[in-house]
Amino acid sequence: MYHHLPVMLKEVLEYLQPKSGGNFIDGTLGGASYTLALAAAVGPTGRILATDLDELALENARQKLTDLNLNNVVLARTNFKNIKEIVAAKFPATTKFQGIVLDLGLSSAQLEDETRGFSFQGERPLDMAFGDELKLTETIVNKYSLLDLTRIFREYGEERFAYQIAKKIVEVRRRETIKSTKDLVDIILSALPARFRASRLNPATRVFQALRMETNQELESLRAVLPLALDLLSPAGRLVIVSFHSGEDRIVKNFFRDHNRQELEILTKKPLGPSPEETNANPRARSAKLRAARRIQTRSPN
Ligand SMILES: C[S@@+](CC[C@H](N)C(=O)[O-])C[C@H]1O[C@@H](n2cnc3c(N)ncnc32)[C@H](O)[C@@H]1O
């Protein structure tokens, strides 16, 4: 059973304001909570396009849509950066959307999937791909240069011991291929000064996050999709992004700022976080940041 507790669903809907007959895009289907809520709100005359790279997310959504007898959702297994092609293929020409939402990162189901290596618990293959780009994480760990590993651990993981960990990886892989998440966790632990091994919440968290972001080229996909999403919005259409990483939030913030008053009106001066109640119920929501903007009505040529 696919399991993911949605983050900031109530706030997302408040900003998207879905109405009967509307068209919306959910670029990150995951456990389908946003998609199902939108599908219910727009009713049979509306359409939701939902994309995800993960076949398990699509399978789960197909099942739920059948159970709920909802026929207004178009599912596509793709990277959201291909959104224009998918819209062109599946919707009438010139279709515009009243809202587009992205809820970035990974789902709880992916974290718990024992066939993949998103979690540092247990012994799993070094595979952190959302889709099926198999072996990519293993290649990064075993082939990237010392410099590149250090850079991604620092930039994506904000890991203080980026260089020490990268150096240890390079040392170990000279003797043998690093194959499992457990091998990697052991290497990370051995690279840290003793007092940090015990004192940190989980010493592998940051490196795992960095490898996942590099495997899926997450910041690149986000940078690519924002201008496309802007193009696909109808006048007064809304763009809502929930991010979990400072690098992601910066990209969204800068994009909104660069288009402010020309094409977008920013609806969140500061990013919105989850309520204390939500954080208590779902600690994963803790680092969520929601930013929303509305497309400015473009004047007609006459
Ligand atoms: C946090 S979950 C979304 C949860 C969802 N909002 C819900 O209500 O259950 C993020 C999902 O986005 C997918 N994803 C991440 N980056 C993607 C990309 N560039 N293109 C398509 N899907 C992506 C992941 O595979 C994952 O299933």
The ligand as an SDF file (V2000), in Angstrom:
LIG
                    3D

 27 29  0  0  0  0  0  0  0  0999 V2000
    6.4790   14.8530   -1.7040 C   0  0  0  0  0  0  0  0  0  0  0  0
    5.8900   13.7530   -2.9230 S   0  0  0  0  0  0  0  0  0  0  0  0
    4.3480   14.4700   -3.3910 C   0  0  0  0  0  0  0  0  0  0  0  0
    3.2210   14.1280   -2.4590 C   0  0  0  0  0  0  0  0  0  0  0  0
    1.8580   14.5520   -2.9500 C   0  0  0  0  0  0  0  0  0  0  0  0
    1.6840   15.9910   -2.9520 N   0  0  0  0  0  0  0  0  0  0  0  0
    0.7160   13.9260   -2.1450 C   0  0  0  0  0  0  0  0  0  0  0  0
   -0.2330   14.6300   -1.8540 O   0  0  0  0  0  0  0  0  0  0  0  0
    0.7960   12.7480   -1.8180 O   0  0  0  0  0  0  0  0  0  0  0  0
    6.9000   14.1480   -4.2940 C   0  0  0  0  0  0  0  0  0  0  0  0
    6.6740   13.2780   -5.5230 C   0  0  0  0  0  0  0  0  0  0  0  0
    7.2000   13.9970   -6.6380 O   0  0  0  0  0  0  0  0  0  0  0  0
    7.8670   13.1150   -7.4930 C   0  0  0  0  0  0  0  0  0  0  0  0
    8.8510   13.9260   -8.2160 N   0  0  0  0  0  0  0  0  0  0  0  0
    9.9250   14.5580   -7.7050 C   0  0  0  0  0  0  0  0  0  0  0  0
   10.5760   15.2380   -8.6780 N   0  0  0  0  0  0  0  0  0  0  0  0
    9.8810   15.0240   -9.8290 C   0  0  0  0  0  0  0  0  0  0  0  0
   10.0360   15.4680  -11.1650 C   0  0  0  0  0  0  0  0  0  0  0  0
   11.0510   16.2520  -11.5340 N   0  0  0  0  0  0  0  0  0  0  0  0
    9.1070   15.0940  -12.0730 N   0  0  0  0  0  0  0  0  0  0  0  0
    8.0610   14.3030  -11.7260 C   0  0  0  0  0  0  0  0  0  0  0  0
    7.8740   13.8490  -10.4600 N   0  0  0  0  0  0  0  0  0  0  0  0
    8.7630   14.2030   -9.5260 C   0  0  0  0  0  0  0  0  0  0  0  0
    8.4380   12.0530   -6.5990 C   0  0  0  0  0  0  0  0  0  0  0  0
    8.6230   10.8570   -7.3220 O   0  0  0  0  0  0  0  0  0  0  0  0
    7.3680   11.9340   -5.5020 C   0  0  0  0  0  0  0  0  0  0  0  0
    6.4540   10.9230   -5.8060 O   0  0  0  0  0  0  0  0  0  0  0  0
  1  2  1  0
  2  3  1  0
  2 10  1  0
  3  4  1  0
  4  5  1  0
  5  6  1  0
  5  7  1  0
  7  8  2  0
  7  9  1  0
 10 11  1  0
 11 12  1  0
 11 26  1  0
 12 13  1  0
 13 14  1  0
 13 24  1  0
 14 15  1  0
 14 23  1  0
 15 16  2  0
 16 17  1  0
 17 18  1  0
 17 23  2  0
 18 19  1  0
 18 20  2  0
 20 21  1  0
 21 22  2  0
 22 23  1  0
 24 25  1  0
 24 26  1  0
 26 27  1  0
M  CHG  2   2   1   9  -1
M  END
$$$$
